[in-house]
Amino acid sequence: MFDEFKFNRVERLPKYVFAEVNAIKMAERHAGKDVIDFSMGNPDGPTPEHIRNKLVESAQKTKTHGYSVSKGLPNLLKAIADWYERRYDCKLDPDSQCVATMGSKEGYAHLTYAITNPGDVAVVPDPTYPIHEYAFRLAGGNVIKFGIEFDEHYRLNEDKFFESLETVFKNSSPKPKYVLVNFPHNPTTATVTPEFYERLVAMAKEKRFYVISDIAYGDITFDGYKTPSIMQVKGATDVAIESFTLSKSYNMAGWRVGFFVGNKKLIGALIKIKSWLDYGMFTPIQVAATVALNGNQQCVRDITEKYNHRQEVLIEAFGRAGWHIEKNQATMFSWAKIPECAAHLGSLEFAKRLLIEAGVAVAPGIGFGEYGEGYVRIALIENDNRIRQAARNIKEFLKQFDNCKKESKK
Protein backbone atom coordinates (compact mmCIF):
# COMPACT_ATOMS: atom_id res chain seq x y z
CA MET A 1 0.00 0.00 0.00
CA PHE A 2 2.81 2.42 0.84
CA ASP A 3 5.30 1.33 -1.82
CA GLU A 4 5.53 4.87 -3.16
CA PHE A 5 6.95 6.14 0.15
CA LYS A 6 10.71 6.69 0.05
CA PHE A 7 13.07 6.78 3.01
CA ASN A 8 15.77 8.71 1.22
CA ARG A 9 18.51 8.79 3.83
CA VAL A 10 18.32 5.06 4.46
CA GLU A 11 17.83 4.12 0.82
CA ARG A 12 20.94 6.08 -0.15
CA LEU A 13 23.00 4.03 2.28
CA PRO A 14 24.98 1.17 0.76
CA LYS A 15 24.54 -2.27 2.25
CA TYR A 16 26.56 -2.36 5.46
CA VAL A 17 30.07 -3.29 4.50
CA PHE A 18 30.37 -6.54 6.39
CA ALA A 19 26.83 -7.80 5.90
CA GLU A 20 27.75 -10.18 3.08
CA VAL A 21 30.60 -11.82 4.98
CA ASN A 22 28.50 -11.96 8.17
CA ALA A 23 25.66 -13.68 6.31
CA ILE A 24 28.04 -16.34 4.98
CA LYS A 25 29.56 -16.76 8.45
CA MET A 26 26.15 -17.37 10.02
CA ALA A 27 25.17 -19.80 7.25
CA GLU A 28 28.37 -21.78 7.77
CA ARG A 29 27.77 -21.99 11.49
CA HIS A 30 24.15 -23.01 11.05
CA ALA A 31 25.41 -25.79 8.80
CA GLY A 32 27.52 -27.04 11.71
CA LYS A 33 30.88 -25.82 10.37
CA ASP A 34 33.57 -24.41 12.61
CA VAL A 35 34.42 -20.79 11.85
CA ILE A 36 37.55 -19.18 13.27
CA ASP A 37 36.33 -15.60 13.48
CA PHE A 38 38.73 -12.70 13.07
CA SER A 39 36.16 -10.49 11.36
CA MET A 40 34.97 -8.15 14.10
CA GLY A 41 36.82 -6.21 16.83
CA ASN A 42 34.75 -7.81 19.58
CA PRO A 43 36.93 -8.48 22.66
CA ASP A 44 36.76 -12.12 23.73
CA GLY A 45 37.89 -11.66 27.33
CA PRO A 46 35.72 -10.84 30.38
CA THR A 47 35.30 -7.36 31.76
CA PRO A 48 37.69 -7.08 34.75
CA GLU A 49 36.17 -8.37 37.97
CA HIS A 50 36.34 -5.14 39.97
CA ILE A 51 34.30 -3.35 37.26
CA ARG A 52 31.70 -6.13 37.16
CA ASN A 53 31.47 -6.13 40.95
CA LYS A 54 30.78 -2.39 41.03
CA LEU A 55 28.04 -2.82 38.40
CA VAL A 56 26.34 -5.50 40.53
CA GLU A 57 26.70 -3.46 43.72
CA SER A 58 25.15 -0.39 42.11
CA ALA A 59 22.38 -2.38 40.41
CA GLN A 60 21.34 -3.82 43.79
CA LYS A 61 20.38 -0.30 44.87
CA THR A 62 16.87 0.27 43.57
CA LYS A 63 17.32 4.04 43.48
CA THR A 64 19.71 3.58 40.54
CA HIS A 65 17.02 2.12 38.28
CA GLY A 66 15.34 5.33 37.12
CA TYR A 67 16.28 7.64 34.29
CA SER A 68 19.92 8.65 34.48
CA VAL A 69 21.84 11.76 33.36
CA SER A 70 22.14 12.15 29.59
CA LYS A 71 25.49 13.95 29.58
CA GLY A 72 26.94 11.62 32.20
CA LEU A 73 26.95 11.48 36.00
CA PRO A 74 29.12 14.19 37.60
CA ASN A 75 31.48 11.58 39.05
CA LEU A 76 31.92 9.98 35.63
CA LEU A 77 32.62 13.32 33.96
CA LYS A 78 35.20 14.09 36.65
CA ALA A 79 36.77 10.65 36.11
CA ILE A 80 37.04 11.42 32.38
CA ALA A 81 38.74 14.76 33.07
CA ASP A 82 41.06 13.15 35.64
CA TRP A 83 41.95 10.37 33.15
CA TYR A 84 43.04 12.99 30.64
CA GLU A 85 45.05 14.90 33.22
CA ARG A 86 46.88 11.76 34.40
CA ARG A 87 47.51 10.46 30.92
CA TYR A 88 48.08 13.62 28.88
CA ASP A 89 48.69 16.36 31.46
CA CYS A 90 45.64 18.10 30.01
CA LYS A 91 43.17 20.00 32.20
CA LEU A 92 39.52 19.81 31.13
CA ASP A 93 36.39 21.21 32.72
CA PRO A 94 34.17 18.18 33.46
CA ASP A 95 30.97 20.19 33.10
CA SER A 96 31.60 21.98 29.80
CA GLN A 97 34.34 19.99 28.07
CA CYS A 98 33.34 16.36 28.75
CA VAL A 99 30.30 14.30 27.79
CA ALA A 100 29.60 10.57 28.18
CA THR A 101 28.01 8.74 25.25
CA MET A 102 26.44 5.31 24.73
CA GLY A 103 29.54 4.05 22.96
CA SER A 104 31.60 6.18 20.60
CA LYS A 105 29.68 4.99 17.53
CA GLU A 106 26.43 6.43 18.92
CA GLY A 107 28.41 9.50 19.93
CA TYR A 108 29.52 10.13 16.36
CA ALA A 109 25.98 9.78 15.06
CA HIS A 110 24.64 12.25 17.62
CA LEU A 111 27.58 14.64 17.24
CA THR A 112 27.29 14.95 13.48
CA TYR A 113 23.52 15.30 13.73
CA ALA A 114 24.10 18.22 16.10
CA ILE A 115 26.83 20.07 14.19
CA THR A 116 26.27 19.34 10.48
CA ASN A 117 24.26 21.69 8.30
CA PRO A 118 23.08 20.47 4.87
CA GLY A 119 26.00 20.67 2.47
CA ASP A 120 28.71 21.04 5.11
CA VAL A 121 31.93 19.34 4.03
CA ALA A 122 33.92 16.92 6.18
CA VAL A 123 37.27 15.37 5.28
CA VAL A 124 37.69 11.72 6.23
CA PRO A 125 40.90 9.82 5.35
CA ASP A 126 40.41 6.51 3.51
CA PRO A 127 40.19 3.69 4.52
CA THR A 128 38.09 4.46 7.57
CA TYR A 129 35.81 2.97 10.18
CA PRO A 130 32.45 3.32 8.38
CA ILE A 131 30.62 5.48 10.96
CA HIS A 132 33.30 8.16 10.58
CA GLU A 133 32.11 8.75 7.04
CA TYR A 134 28.44 7.86 7.19
CA ALA A 135 27.62 9.80 10.33
CA PHE A 136 28.25 12.94 8.28
CA ARG A 137 26.38 11.63 5.26
CA LEU A 138 23.35 10.65 7.32
CA ALA A 139 23.33 14.12 8.84
CA GLY A 140 23.14 15.70 5.37
CA GLY A 141 26.79 16.59 4.96
CA ASN A 142 29.23 15.88 2.15
CA VAL A 143 32.44 13.89 2.60
CA ILE A 144 35.78 14.24 0.82
CA LYS A 145 38.20 11.35 1.17
CA PHE A 146 41.88 10.82 0.43
CA GLY A 147 44.07 7.79 0.86
CA ILE A 148 46.58 7.52 3.69
CA GLU A 149 50.05 6.05 3.32
CA PHE A 150 52.21 4.33 5.93
CA ASP A 151 55.54 2.52 6.10
CA GLU A 152 56.21 -1.18 6.63
CA HIS A 153 55.71 -0.75 10.38
CA TYR A 154 52.37 1.03 9.89
CA ARG A 155 53.67 4.49 10.80
CA LEU A 156 51.72 7.18 9.00
CA ASN A 157 53.48 9.18 6.28
CA GLU A 158 52.65 12.46 7.98
CA ASP A 159 54.13 14.73 5.31
CA LYS A 160 52.03 13.02 2.65
CA PHE A 161 48.94 13.34 4.86
CA PHE A 162 49.33 17.11 5.09
CA GLU A 163 50.11 17.43 1.39
CA SER A 164 46.85 15.62 0.63
CA LEU A 165 44.93 17.74 3.12
CA GLU A 166 46.34 20.95 1.61
CA THR A 167 45.20 19.75 -1.82
CA VAL A 168 41.70 19.12 -0.51
CA PHE A 169 41.44 22.65 0.86
CA LYS A 170 42.87 24.13 -2.33
CA ASN A 171 40.36 22.36 -4.56
CA SER A 172 37.24 22.22 -2.39
CA SER A 173 34.34 24.64 -2.53
CA PRO A 174 32.85 25.14 -0.03
CA LYS A 175 35.86 24.68 2.23
CA PRO A 176 35.72 21.76 4.63
CA LYS A 177 34.31 22.51 8.05
CA TYR A 178 35.53 19.33 9.77
CA VAL A 179 38.54 17.02 9.47
CA LEU A 180 38.26 13.63 11.13
CA VAL A 181 41.34 11.70 12.22
CA ASN A 182 41.62 8.33 13.95
CA PHE A 183 45.01 7.21 15.28
CA PRO A 184 45.87 4.50 16.14
CA HIS A 185 43.93 3.87 12.98
CA ASN A 186 41.07 1.49 12.35
CA PRO A 187 41.50 -0.46 10.12
CA THR A 188 45.13 0.08 9.05
CA THR A 189 46.59 0.30 12.61
CA ALA A 190 48.67 3.32 11.46
CA THR A 191 50.18 5.46 14.22
CA VAL A 192 51.31 9.08 14.45
CA THR A 193 53.79 11.21 16.40
CA PRO A 194 52.86 14.07 18.77
CA GLU A 195 54.12 16.47 16.09
CA PHE A 196 51.28 15.31 13.83
CA TYR A 197 48.73 16.93 16.14
CA GLU A 198 50.78 20.10 16.51
CA ARG A 199 50.72 20.51 12.73
CA LEU A 200 47.03 19.67 12.57
CA VAL A 201 46.02 22.18 15.24
CA ALA A 202 48.08 24.90 13.54
CA MET A 203 46.46 24.10 10.20
CA ALA A 204 42.98 24.07 11.73
CA LYS A 205 43.52 27.55 13.14
CA GLU A 206 44.93 28.83 9.86
CA LYS A 207 42.22 27.38 7.63
CA ARG A 208 39.38 27.60 10.15
CA PHE A 209 38.10 24.06 10.55
CA TYR A 210 37.34 21.79 13.47
CA VAL A 211 39.26 18.57 14.11
CA ILE A 212 37.39 15.49 15.33
CA SER A 213 39.87 12.96 16.71
CA ASP A 214 39.17 9.33 17.63
CA ILE A 215 41.65 7.50 19.91
CA ALA A 216 39.50 4.43 20.60
CA TYR A 217 42.61 2.20 20.52
CA GLY A 218 44.82 4.63 22.42
CA ASP A 219 45.57 2.16 25.23
CA ILE A 220 46.37 -0.82 22.99
CA THR A 221 50.00 -0.09 22.10
CA PHE A 222 53.14 -2.21 21.89
CA ASP A 223 56.93 -2.08 22.08
CA GLY A 224 57.14 1.25 23.87
CA TYR A 225 54.83 3.22 21.59
CA LYS A 226 52.52 5.65 23.43
CA THR A 227 49.47 7.11 21.74
CA PRO A 228 49.54 10.92 21.65
CA SER A 229 46.38 12.99 22.02
CA ILE A 230 45.46 16.16 20.21
CA MET A 231 44.46 17.51 23.62
CA GLN A 232 48.17 17.70 24.55
CA VAL A 233 48.65 20.53 22.06
CA LYS A 234 48.40 24.05 23.42
CA GLY A 235 45.20 25.65 22.16
CA ALA A 236 43.76 22.35 20.89
CA THR A 237 40.45 22.90 22.65
CA ASP A 238 39.93 25.99 20.47
CA VAL A 239 39.56 23.78 17.41
CA ALA A 240 39.29 20.11 18.42
CA ILE A 241 37.17 17.45 20.03
CA GLU A 242 38.32 13.89 20.82
CA SER A 243 36.58 10.59 21.54
CA PHE A 244 37.50 7.48 23.50
CA THR A 245 35.69 4.28 24.39
CA LEU A 246 36.00 1.78 27.22
CA SER A 247 35.11 -1.07 24.85
CA LYS A 248 38.64 -2.19 24.03
CA SER A 249 40.77 -1.09 26.98
CA TYR A 250 38.50 -2.70 29.57
CA ASN A 251 36.74 -5.42 27.52
CA MET A 252 33.47 -3.49 27.86
CA ALA A 253 32.23 -3.56 24.25
CA GLY A 254 28.66 -4.57 25.08
CA TRP A 255 28.39 -2.03 27.88
CA ARG A 256 28.38 0.86 25.37
CA VAL A 257 30.44 3.44 27.24
CA GLY A 258 32.27 6.20 25.40
CA PHE A 259 33.02 9.86 25.81
CA PHE A 260 34.00 13.03 23.97
CA VAL A 261 36.13 15.87 25.31
CA GLY A 262 37.43 19.21 24.08
CA ASN A 263 35.97 22.26 22.39
CA LYS A 264 33.12 23.72 24.46
CA LYS A 265 30.99 24.66 21.45
CA LEU A 266 31.05 21.15 19.97
CA ILE A 267 30.66 19.46 23.36
CA GLY A 268 27.75 21.79 24.13
CA ALA A 269 26.06 20.87 20.85
CA LEU A 270 26.43 17.16 21.61
CA ILE A 271 25.10 17.62 25.15
CA LYS A 272 22.11 19.55 23.84
CA ILE A 273 21.17 17.01 21.14
CA LYS A 274 21.56 14.14 23.61
CA SER A 275 19.17 15.86 26.01
CA TRP A 276 16.52 15.52 23.31
CA LEU A 277 17.38 12.02 22.14
CA ASP A 278 18.38 9.93 25.16
CA TYR A 279 18.34 9.66 28.95
CA GLY A 280 21.89 8.45 29.26
CA MET A 281 23.38 5.11 30.15
CA PHE A 282 21.91 2.96 32.92
CA THR A 283 23.25 4.49 36.16
CA PRO A 284 25.06 1.32 37.39
CA ILE A 285 26.97 1.22 34.08
CA GLN A 286 28.09 4.81 34.60
CA VAL A 287 29.13 4.02 38.16
CA ALA A 288 31.14 0.99 37.01
CA ALA A 289 32.71 3.04 34.19
CA THR A 290 33.85 5.57 36.79
CA VAL A 291 35.57 2.77 38.71
CA ALA A 292 37.20 1.55 35.49
CA LEU A 293 38.73 4.95 34.72
CA ASN A 294 39.75 5.72 38.31
CA GLY A 295 40.90 2.24 39.33
CA ASN A 296 44.08 0.22 38.98
CA GLN A 297 45.05 0.11 35.29
CA GLN A 298 46.88 -3.23 35.49
CA CYS A 299 43.86 -4.80 33.79
CA VAL A 300 44.45 -2.54 30.76
CA ARG A 301 48.10 -3.54 30.64
CA ASP A 302 47.13 -7.22 30.83
CA ILE A 303 44.62 -6.86 27.99
CA THR A 304 47.20 -5.01 25.89
CA GLU A 305 49.80 -7.69 26.47
CA LYS A 306 47.31 -10.34 25.35
CA TYR A 307 46.85 -8.57 22.01
CA ASN A 308 50.60 -8.08 21.63
CA HIS A 309 51.20 -11.78 22.23
CA ARG A 310 48.44 -12.82 19.82
CA GLN A 311 49.82 -10.61 17.10
CA GLU A 312 53.23 -12.23 17.48
CA VAL A 313 51.67 -15.71 17.34
CA LEU A 314 49.65 -14.77 14.27
CA ILE A 315 52.62 -13.28 12.42
CA GLU A 316 54.72 -16.39 13.08
CA ALA A 317 51.98 -18.92 12.27
CA PHE A 318 50.62 -17.13 9.19
CA GLY A 319 54.17 -16.58 7.95
CA ARG A 320 54.79 -20.33 7.98
CA ALA A 321 51.57 -20.71 6.00
CA GLY A 322 52.87 -18.37 3.30
CA TRP A 323 51.10 -15.18 4.38
CA HIS A 324 53.66 -12.63 5.55
CA ILE A 325 52.44 -9.83 7.82
CA GLU A 326 54.53 -7.12 9.50
CA LYS A 327 54.06 -6.23 13.14
CA ASN A 328 52.31 -2.97 14.01
CA GLN A 329 52.58 -0.71 17.06
CA ALA A 330 48.95 -0.49 18.14
CA THR A 331 45.31 -1.67 18.10
CA MET A 332 43.75 -5.12 18.40
CA PHE A 333 44.07 -5.78 14.66
CA SER A 334 46.52 -6.79 11.98
CA TRP A 335 46.14 -5.03 8.63
CA ALA A 336 47.27 -7.68 6.21
CA LYS A 337 48.00 -7.35 2.52
CA ILE A 338 46.40 -10.23 0.64
CA PRO A 339 49.05 -12.77 -0.46
CA GLU A 340 50.24 -11.74 -3.90
CA CYS A 341 49.19 -15.02 -5.47
CA ALA A 342 45.57 -14.39 -4.42
CA ALA A 343 45.50 -10.61 -4.87
CA HIS A 344 43.60 -10.95 -8.17
CA LEU A 345 40.51 -12.01 -6.17
CA GLY A 346 40.09 -8.64 -4.50
CA SER A 347 39.48 -8.31 -0.78
CA LEU A 348 35.77 -9.18 -0.75
CA GLU A 349 36.05 -12.32 -2.87
CA PHE A 350 39.19 -13.36 -1.00
CA ALA A 351 37.41 -12.97 2.35
CA LYS A 352 34.35 -14.90 1.13
CA ARG A 353 36.41 -17.79 -0.24
CA LEU A 354 38.66 -17.88 2.81
CA LEU A 355 35.55 -18.20 4.96
CA ILE A 356 33.84 -20.87 2.86
CA GLU A 357 36.91 -22.93 1.93
CA ALA A 358 39.13 -22.48 5.02
CA GLY A 359 36.63 -21.64 7.76
CA VAL A 360 38.46 -18.39 8.57
CA ALA A 361 36.54 -15.10 8.74
CA VAL A 362 38.30 -11.76 8.16
CA ALA A 363 37.03 -8.28 7.28
CA PRO A 364 37.56 -7.29 3.62
CA GLY A 365 39.52 -4.08 3.21
CA ILE A 366 37.15 -2.69 0.59
CA GLY A 367 34.53 -2.48 3.32
CA PHE A 368 36.50 0.38 4.84
CA GLY A 369 36.87 2.36 1.62
CA GLU A 370 38.43 2.14 -1.81
CA TYR A 371 41.97 2.51 -0.46
CA GLY A 372 41.39 -0.56 1.68
CA GLU A 373 41.30 -2.77 -1.40
CA GLY A 374 44.04 -5.37 -1.46
CA TYR A 375 43.99 -5.81 2.32
CA VAL A 376 41.98 -7.54 5.01
CA ARG A 377 41.63 -6.66 8.67
CA ILE A 378 42.30 -9.47 11.13
CA ALA A 379 40.98 -8.99 14.68
CA LEU A 380 43.13 -10.55 17.41
CA ILE A 381 40.17 -12.10 19.20
CA GLU A 382 40.96 -15.81 18.96
CA ASN A 383 43.34 -17.67 21.27
CA ASP A 384 46.73 -19.12 20.32
CA ASN A 385 45.42 -22.56 19.39
CA ARG A 386 42.72 -21.09 17.15
CA ILE A 387 45.23 -18.77 15.49
CA ARG A 388 47.50 -21.72 14.70
CA GLN A 389 44.57 -23.78 13.43
CA ALA A 390 43.58 -20.88 11.20
CA ALA A 391 47.14 -20.79 9.84
CA ARG A 392 46.98 -24.49 8.98
CA ASN A 393 43.65 -23.98 7.23
CA ILE A 394 45.02 -20.99 5.33
CA LYS A 395 48.09 -22.94 4.22
CA GLU A 396 45.83 -25.55 2.64
CA PHE A 397 43.62 -22.85 1.11
CA LEU A 398 46.58 -21.09 -0.53
CA LYS A 399 47.85 -24.29 -2.16
CA GLN A 400 45.34 -23.83 -4.96
CA PHE A 401 47.31 -20.79 -6.14
CA ASP A 402 50.59 -21.75 -7.82
CA ASN A 403 52.72 -18.91 -6.49
CA CYS A 404 51.44 -19.51 -2.98
CA LYS A 405 52.62 -23.10 -3.18
CA LYS A 406 56.16 -21.85 -3.70
CA GLU A 407 55.90 -19.33 -0.87
CA SER A 408 54.60 -21.87 1.66
CA LYS A 409 57.60 -24.15 0.96
CA LYS A 410 60.12 -21.48 1.88
N, C-alpha and C positions, 0 to 999 in steps of 0.2 A: 504493500500500500504506500509506503514512504520511500520507494526506490529513488525518487527524484531528489531526495534530500542529500546534500553533500556535506561532509565533515572535512573541510578543506585542509586544515592543519594536519589532521591525522592522515588523510589520504595522500598528502604530499610526502609523508614520511616513507623512506624505503623500508623494506622488511628488516627487522632488527638483525644486525650483522651476524650474530651467531645462531640465529634461529634454525638454519638449515643443518648445521652440524649438531646442534642440540637435539633436533628431531631424529636424526640418524642414531645418535647416542642412546636416546630413550628406546628406539625401536630395537637396537641391538640388545639392550638390557632386558627388554620384555621378551625377547627371544631366548633368554637364558645365557647370553654370551657375556663373558667377563670384559669389562672396559676399564682400562687404566686411564684415569681421567686427569689430564693436565690442562683442561680447556678453560677453566674459570679460576680467578684468584680468590677462592673460597677457603680460608684457613681451616686445616683439618684438626688442629689441636683444640683442647678445651680452653675456655676463658679461665684465667688464673683464679685459684680458689678464694683468695681474699676478696676479689671483686664479686664473685658469685655469692659469697657469704654476706656481703653488705647488701646485695640485692634482696636476698631472702629476709634479712633482718628488717630492712625498710618495708618490704611488702607485707610483713606480718603486722605492721601498724596500719590500722584501717583508715586513719586520717590521711594516708598517702594515696588513697585510691580515687580521689576526685580529679577534676581538671587540674593540670599543672600550669607552669609558666611558659608561654610560647618562646620567649627569647632565651630561656634558661634560668634555672634557679640561681639566686645570687651567689651561693657557695660554689656552684659549678663555674660561673663566669669568673669568679676570683681565681679558681683553680686553673682556668685557661690562661688568665693573665700571668699568674705565678709560674706556670709551665714555660711560657715564653721568656719570662725574666730569667729563670734558672738556665734555660737552654741557650737563649740568644742574647741575654743581657739587654732585653728590650722591654721598656715600660709601657704598658697599655692600660687604659681606663676600662675596668670590667663593664661598666654600665653603658658606655658609649662606643667602645671599640671592640667589643666581643659579643658574639651571638652563637648560641647552640642550635644545631640543626639536626633533623632526623636523618642522619647520614649526610655525607658530602654530596651525593648524587641529588638528593632532594634539595639540598642547599643551593646547588647550581641552578636547578629548575626555578626555584623561588627567586633567587637573586636576579637572574636574567629577566624574569617576568617583571620584576620591580624596576629595573634600570634601563630596559631596552625600549626605545621608541621605534615605531615602524620605519624601516629603512636604515637604522643605525648599523654601522659596520664594525664587526669584530674580527680580529686576526687570530687564527688558531693554527699553530704549526701542525704539519702532517708527517707521520700518522699521529692519531690522537685517540684518547679514550672517548667513545662516541658522545657522551653527554656534554663534553666540552664544546663540541660543535653544535649539537642539535638543541641544546638549551637555548642558544641564541636564535636558531631558526624557528623553533616553536614559539618564541616570544615575538616573532615578526621581524627579526633582524637579518642582516646579510652577513655572510662569512667569507673571508678571504683566507686561503690556505697556502702555505709554502712548505717544501720538504726540508727536514732537518738532516744534517750530516754529523757523523761521529766517527771516532777512530776505532781501531781494533779492540780497544778496551772500553768501548761505549762511552767515551768522554766527548761531550758535544763540541763541535767545531764552532766556537763562539763567534769568531770573526765572520764566518760565513753566515751565521744566524743574523747578525746585525746588518750585514750587506743585504740579505734578503728582505729584512724588515724595512730598511731604508728604501729599497725598490718598491715595496708595497705602498709606502707613504708617498713616494714620488708619483706613482701611477694611479693612485686611488682617488676617486671623487664620488661621494664625499670622503673626507679623511676618516680613517678608523677612529672609533671612540674608545675601543677596548682592545687590549692585547692579552691573550691568555697564555700562560706558561705553566709547565708541569714537570718539575725536576725534583727528585729522580723520576724519570719519564716512564709513563705507561702508554704504549707497550715496549718501547725500545730499550728501557732501563738507562738511558743516557743521563749523565750527571754533569753538573756545572760547578764552576768556581765561585767564590764570593764576589769576585770582580764582575762576573756576569750581571749580578743584580745592581751593582753600582752603575754600570753602563746603562742598564735598562731604566733605572730610576731617572738618571740624567736625561735620557732620551724622552721619557714620558713627560718630564717637565718642559723640555724644549718643544716637543711636538703636540703637547696638550692631549694626552690620552691617559686612561686608567689602565693599570696592570692588575690582572686577576691571576694570582699564583696558587698552585695546588701542590702541596708537599705531603700528599697522603702516605708516601713511602719513605718519609724523612727519617724514620727510626731504623729502617731495614738497610743497613750499610755494612760493608765488609772491608777488611784489610786496611783499617785506619781511616777510611774516607768518612767525613762528617758532612751531612747535608747542610748547606747554608740556607738562610731564610732572607727573603727580601726585606723583612722587618728589621734586619740588622743595619740596613743602610740609613744613614741620617736623612731625614726628610721623606722616608718611604711612605709614611702614613698620609702624606699629602696627595699621593697618587696611586696607592696600592692597597689591595685587600688580599688576604691569604687564607687558604682552607687547610684543614687537617681532619683526619678521621681516626677513631680508636679501633676501627675494624681490623687493621693489620697488626699494629703494634701490640695489641692486647687480646688478639683472637676474639674480637667482639663484633664480627661482621653482621650477624643477625640481630644485634641489639639496636643498630641504626643510631649511632652517636657520632656526630661530626661538629665542627665549629668553623666560623669565619672570624678573622680579626683584621683590624687596620683602619682604613679611611672612614671617618665618622659619617660622611654623607652616604657612602655605599652601605655601611653597616646599618645606618638608620633606615635606609630604604628597605633592606632585608627584614629588619625588625618590624617595620610597619606592615609589609605585605604578609608576613607570618602571623601577625595579630589578626588578620582577616581570614587566613586560610587554615590555621591549625592551633591547637591548644598545647603544643609542646609534647615532649616525650613523657611517658609514664614516670611519675616522680621517683619511684625506686630505681629506675634506670639512671636518672640524672644523679641520684645520690651515689650509686655504685660507680658511675663515670668520674665523679669527683674523687672518690677513693683511688681509682685507677691513676689519675693524673697526679695526685698528691702523694701516693704511696711509694713503696720501694720499687725501683725500676729494674730490679734483677730479672723479673719476668720478661721484660722487653728484651733484655740482653740474651736471655735463654732462647726466646723465639727467634731472634736474629741469628743466633749461632746455628739453630736448626736449619734455617734457610741457606746459610752459608755452606754448611755441611752437605745439604742435599744438592746444591749446585755443583759442588766438587764431585760428588758421586755421579751425577748426571753427565757432567763433562767427560769424566773418565769412561763411564759405561757406554755412552753414545759414541764416543770417539772410537772405541773398539768395534762398534757396530758399523763404522764408516761415516758417521755424521759428526763432523768436527765443529765444536762450539767454543768460543772464547769466554773466559770468565768476565763478569761485570762487577761493578762496585756497589750495586744497590738494587733494591726491590726484591720481591718474591717470585720473580720471573727470570727466564732466559729468553732472549730474543735471538732466534736461531735462523740463519740463512738456510733455505732448503738445499739439501745436497745437490750439487751441480747436475748429477745424472738424472735427477727428477725435477729439475727446475722448470722444464718445459710444461709441466702439469699446471703451474700456477698454484698459488697458496690455497685457494678454496678446494680445488680438485685434489691436491695433494693431501689436505687435511681429511677430506671425505674418504679417500682411498686408504689412508693410514688407519682411519677409524674402522672401516669395514673389513679390511684385509689383515690388519695387525692388531686390532683391538686397542689402539692408542688414540686418545682424543687430545687434540691441540687446537688452539685458536688461530684461524687463518689470518695472515697479516693484512690482506685486502679489507678485512672487516674493520680495520682501524683507519683506512684511508688509502688513496692510490699509491702513496709512497711506502706503504706497508707491503706491497706486493713483492713476492720473492722470499718472504719470511713467514715464520709462525711464532706465536708466543706460547711458551711452555711454563705453566704455573708449577711451582715447587711444592705441590700439596700431596704428593704420594711419598710413602716411606722408602727406605733404601732398597728393600727387596722388590717392591713394585717398580722402582726406577730401573733396576737391573733386569727385571722381567720385560719391561717395555723395551729396553735396549736389545734383548734377544729377539723379541718380536720384530723390531725395526730392522735388525740385521737380515732376517729372513725376508722381510718385505722388500728391502732394497736389492736383493739378489736378482729380481726380475729386470733390473736396469743394468746393462752391460758394464758401464763405467763404475757403477757402485760395487759390482763384484770385485773389480780390481782394487778399489779403495779399501774394502772390508778385509782384504787379504794382507794389507800392509801392516 
